Amino acid sequence: MAASRMSGCGCDSVCNAPPPDPGYRRALWIALVLNALMFGVEIVASFAAQSVSLLADAVDFLGDAGNYGVALFVLGLAPVWRSRTALWKGWLMIGYGVFVLGKSVWQWSAGVVPEPFIMGWVSLLALAVNVGVAALLYAHRQGDAQARSVWLCSRNDALGNLAVMGAAAGVWATARGWPDIAVALVLAGLALSSGASVIRHAQRELRVN
């Protein structure tokens, strides 16, 4: 009877959870610190440049810093809890995508033309940071839904930075704000599709667990 109660409360899952990978933990800490720093840089730059794509990238940096913190917290937990956390993160990614869509509509209606040089230099710095983080996490991309969501965030960030650099070039060439808004919409779509992918993966794991 006692053994049955222990199994029912999930003790078996906790006891059988694999030990955290020290290399993965170290990579997550580095990623957390770098993303938090870049959020501060980009949020200031986004207001200085009046760029919605740069603001979207700044909010994404903040979300990723939180994601890495959550990933560190759940490293030693049972697989079922890591899957539940990934499910929550998937919905957070979708929420971010919806936020960017709304902000893009407002920016279009206001007719704002952002400052392309600030956009370009800051996105170049952000790209260097995200490529470094993605390289750190590359070896762990085939893990569970939690590890997959962390990898997808890092990959999306690097792609997003390239897109913001393209937006900066487009604003400079046209003296109009639509390239900035177009890239923000792409970032929103990337967040929505990746969030849906993480949710599907986490739901499959939860059915197994």
Secondary structure, 3 states (H helix, E strand, C coil): CHHHHHHHCCHHHHHCCCCCCHHHHHHHHHHHHHHHHHHHHHHHHHHHHCCHHHHHHHHHHHHHHHHHHHHHHHCCCCHHHHHHHHHHHHHHHHHHHHHHHHHHHHHHHHCCCCCHHHHHHHHHHHHHHHHHHHHHHHHHCCCCHHHHHHHHHHHHHHHHHHHHHHHHHHHHHHCCCHHHHHHHHHHHHHHHHHHHHHHHHHHHHHHHC
